[in-house]
Amino acid sequence: MVRLAIIDAVTNLIINDQIIPQEDFDNEFMEIFLKYSLEGLPKKILITDGHMTYPPIIERICMKQQLCIFHIIKNHHDKSYKIINKIQRRIKSLETKIDKNEERILRIKNKSKGINEKRRSIKDITRQNRIKTRKKLEKQQDNSEETYPKKEKNYKTKKA
């Protein structure tokens, strides 16, 4: 729905006010609405919301156009807010991605801690096994020396 309103800027009285379906709003309808509403009234300046349909129509009905300050500010804010909202949505999206990546990093760190602990425990077990094996071998060697004492070789040297 589109609301069309003509208000006298001097007296602040409503001259014409209509609500029409969006599909009926075109240049032809706007021109008919303005000509009908302003018929028999002194015409100097038409203050508009800045819609693009007005300039050619206002020129044909021999008036000057002034843009409504409220609508200028509103249109400016609407554009600004669209940009700001887009940036805020992007920031939120990136913050969400950062949070997810931080969670992934923590999970990977925790996994690596677990892997490093397993590696340490494997190294410890391997070291302990080596120590046990070394001790067994030393015992076996000690036992074999007791059972089979080493023969000392006496080397005789020739006297010259």
Secondary structure by P-SEA (a helix, b strand, c coil): cbbbbbbccccccccbbbbbccccccaaaaaaaaaaaaccccccccccccccccaaaaaaacccccccaaaaaaaaaaaaaaaaaaaaaaaaaaaaaaaaaaaaaaaaaaaaaaaaaaaaaaaaaaaaaaaaaaaaaaaaaaaaaaaccbbbbbbbbbcc
